[in-house]
Amino acid sequence: MEIVTTFWDRFILLLKAPALHSEMLWIVLPLVVVLLLMTIYFAKYRDEELGWNTALGNSLILIFVSADLMRTTLTYNGINYGDLILAGLLMLLGVILLFVNFTHYLPKKISYFISSPLPVNLTAYVVIAIVYSRIPVTFMTILAAVVLVTLLLGGFLLIGFVSKRWWMRVERLKATEHVEDVKKEKQILEGKKKEVKLEEKKIKKAVKKQEKEVVQKKKELKKIKKVVK
C-alpha cells in the first residue's frame, strides 16, 4: 500500500509541476505549443514526413533543455547528483540523436520516429518536471515518469487522431462543394448553350426570310423587265 501511495504522490507531483513551479513555464510552454502545432499539422498534411533537418532540430531541443537543467540544478538546487545525472543522460540522448540525424546513420523511418516532437518533447517535459520539482530520483520517480509519458503520449495521439478525422471531414466537404460548384457551372453552360441554339435558330429563320424576299424581288424584277420589253 505504501508503494502505491508513493507512486501516486510522485505521479501527481510530476503532473502538477508546472502549476506548482511557475518558473518551469518559460521552458515547458514552448515545448507544449510546438507539440500541439506539430501534432495538428501532421494530422492535416498526412502525406508529409518529418525531414532530416527537423529531426536534427528536435535533437538540439534535448541538448538545450539539458543545459538549462544543469544550470538550474547547480544554481538553485545545489549539487544534486540525481538531477545532474538525469540532465546528463538527457544531454547524452540529445547528442546521440544529433549524431544519428546529422550522419543519417539509421533508416529515416526509425530516425524520424525517435526524433519526432512527441517522444522528444514529452521526454524533455518529464525530466524538466523532475528537476524543477526537486523530486528525489528513485525507482518510483522513474516509474511515475514512464507512466506519465505513456499517458501524455496517448493523449496527444488521441488529439492527432481527432484532428486527422476532422481534417478528413473538412476535405470531404471541400470536395463536395467543388463537385456542386462544377455542377452549377455545367448547368450555367448548358443554359448558355440553349440560348446560343435559340439565337442560331432565330438567325437561320431571319436568313431564310431574307433569302425568300430576295428571290421574290428577283421574280418581280424579271416580270418588270418582261413588261418593259
C-alpha positions in Angstrom: 0.0 0.0 0.0 2.9 2.3 0.9 4.4 1.7 -2.6 1.2 2.6 -4.3 0.9 5.8 -2.2 4.5 6.8 -3.0 4.0 6.1 -6.7 0.7 8.1 -6.7 2.3 11.1 -4.9 5.3 11.2 -7.3 2.9 10.9 -10.3 0.7 13.8 -9.0 3.8 15.9 -8.3 5.1 15.4 -11.9 1.7 16.1 -13.3 1.2 19.3 -11.3 4.8 20.5 -11.6 4.0 23.5 -14.0 1.3 24.8 -11.6 3.5 24.3 -8.5 6.7 25.7 -10.1 5.8 28.6 -12.4 9.4 29.1 -13.4 9.0 25.9 -15.4 6.5 27.6 -17.8 9.3 29.5 -19.6 10.8 26.3 -20.9 7.7 23.9 -20.8 5.2 26.2 -22.6 7.2 26.4 -25.9 7.6 22.6 -25.9 3.8 22.1 -25.4 2.9 24.7 -28.0 5.3 23.2 -30.6 4.0 19.7 -29.8 0.3 20.7 -30.3 1.0 22.6 -33.5 3.1 19.7 -35.0 0.5 17.1 -34.0 -2.2 19.1 -35.7 0.0 19.9 -38.7 0.9 16.3 -39.4 -2.8 15.3 -38.9 -3.7 17.7 -41.6 -0.9 17.0 -44.0 -0.8 13.3 -43.8 1.4 12.7 -46.8 4.3 14.8 -45.4 7.1 13.4 -43.4 9.3 14.9 -40.7 12.6 15.6 -42.7 16.2 15.2 -41.6 16.6 18.9 -40.8 13.6 18.9 -38.5 14.8 15.7 -36.8 18.2 17.4 -36.3 16.5 20.4 -34.8 14.5 18.2 -32.4 17.6 16.6 -31.1 19.1 20.0 -30.3 16.0 20.7 -28.1 17.1 17.9 -25.8 20.6 19.4 -25.6 19.4 22.9 -24.9 16.9 21.7 -22.3 19.5 19.5 -20.5 21.9 22.5 -20.4 19.2 24.6 -18.7 18.5 21.8 -16.3 22.2 21.6 -15.3 22.2 25.4 -14.8 19.0 25.1 -12.7 20.4 22.2 -10.6 23.8 23.9 -9.9 22.2 27.4 -9.3 19.1 26.7 -7.3 19.1 23.0 -6.2 22.7 22.8 -5.0 24.7 19.9 -6.1 22.0 17.2 -6.6 23.8 14.3 -8.2 20.5 12.6 -9.1 19.3 15.6 -11.1 22.7 16.1 -12.6 22.8 12.5 -13.8 19.3 12.8 -15.2 20.2 16.0 -17.0 23.4 14.4 -18.3 21.6 11.4 -19.6 19.1 13.7 -21.4 22.1 15.6 -23.0 23.7 12.3 -24.0 20.4 11.2 -25.6 20.3 14.6 -27.5 23.9 14.1 -28.7 23.2 10.6 -29.9 20.1 11.8 -31.8 22.2 14.7 -33.2 24.8 12.3 -34.5 22.2 9.9 -35.9 20.3 12.6 -37.7 23.3 14.6 -38.9 25.0 11.5 -40.4 21.7 9.8 -41.5 23.1 6.8 -39.6 19.7 5.0 -39.2 16.9 4.5 -41.7 14.9 7.6 -41.9 11.7 5.9 -40.7 13.4 5.0 -37.4 15.2 8.3 -37.1 12.0 10.3 -37.8 10.1 8.3 -35.2 12.5 8.6 -32.4 13.2 12.3 -33.2 9.6 13.3 -33.7 8.1 16.0 -31.4 6.1 13.5 -29.4 8.8 11.4 -27.8 11.4 14.2 -27.7 9.2 16.9 -26.1 7.4 14.6 -23.7 10.8 13.1 -22.5 12.1 16.7 -22.1 8.9 17.7 -20.2 9.1 14.8 -17.7 12.8 15.4 -16.9 12.1 19.1 -16.5 9.3 18.3 -14.1 11.6 16.0 -12.0 14.4 18.6 -11.8 12.3 21.7 -11.1 10.1 19.9 -8.6 13.3 18.6 -6.7 11.8 15.2 -6.5 14.3 12.5 -5.4 15.4 10.4 -8.4 14.3 6.9 -7.3 12.8 3.9 -8.9 9.3 5.2 -8.0 10.0 8.5 -9.6 11.2 6.9 -12.8 8.2 4.6 -12.8 5.8 7.5 -12.3 7.7 9.4 -15.1 7.3 6.5 -17.5 3.6 6.2 -16.8 3.1 9.9 -17.2 4.9 9.9 -20.6 2.8 7.0 -21.7 -0.4 8.7 -20.7 0.6 12.0 -22.3 1.7 10.2 -25.4 -1.8 8.5 -25.6 -3.4 11.9 -25.1 -1.5 13.6 -27.9 -2.1 10.6 -30.2 -5.8 11.0 -29.5 -5.6 14.7 -30.3 -3.8 13.7 -33.6 -6.5 11.1 -34.4 -9.3 13.5 -33.7 -7.5 16.2 -35.7 -7.0 13.8 -38.6 -10.6 12.8 -38.7 -11.6 16.5 -38.6 -9.3 17.5 -41.5 -10.6 14.5 -43.5 -14.1 15.7 -42.9 -13.2 19.2 -44.0 -11.5 17.8 -47.1 -14.6 15.8 -48.0 -16.8 18.9 -47.5 -14.5 20.9 -49.8 -14.6 18.1 -52.4 -18.4 18.0 -52.2 -18.5 21.8 -52.5 -16.2 21.6 -55.5 -18.5 19.0 -57.2 -21.5 21.1 -56.5 -19.7 24.2 -58.0 -18.8 22.2 -61.1 -22.4 21.0 -61.4 -23.7 24.6 -61.2 -21.2 25.8 -63.8 -22.2 22.9 -66.0 -25.9 23.9 -65.6 -25.0 27.5 -66.5 -23.1 26.4 -69.5 -26.0 24.2 -70.7 -28.3 27.2 -70.2 -25.9 29.3 -72.3 -25.8 26.6 -75.0 -29.6 26.6 -75.2 -29.6 30.3 -75.5 -27.0 30.1 -78.3 -29.0 27.5 -80.1 -32.1 29.6 -79.9 -30.2 32.6 -81.3 -28.9 30.4 -84.1 -32.4 29.3 -85.0 -33.6 32.9 -85.0 -30.7 33.9 -87.2 -31.4 31.0 -89.6 -35.1 31.9 -89.8 -34.1 35.5 -90.5 -31.6 34.5 -93.2 -34.3 32.2 -94.8 -36.8 35.0 -94.7 -34.3 37.4 -96.3 -33.5 34.8 -98.9 -37.2 34.4 -99.8 -37.5 38.1 -100.0 -34.5 38.3 -102.3 -36.0 35.5 -104.5 -39.3 37.3 -104.6 -37.7 40.6 -105.6 -35.8 38.8 -108.3 -39.1 37.4 -109.7 -40.6 40.8 -109.6 -37.6 42.3 -111.4 -37.9 39.7 -114.1 -41.6 40.5 -114.5 -40.9 44.2 -114.8 -38.2 43.5 -117.4 -40.6 41.4 -119.5 -43.2 44.2 -119.3 -40.7 46.8 -120.3 -39.6 44.8 -123.4 
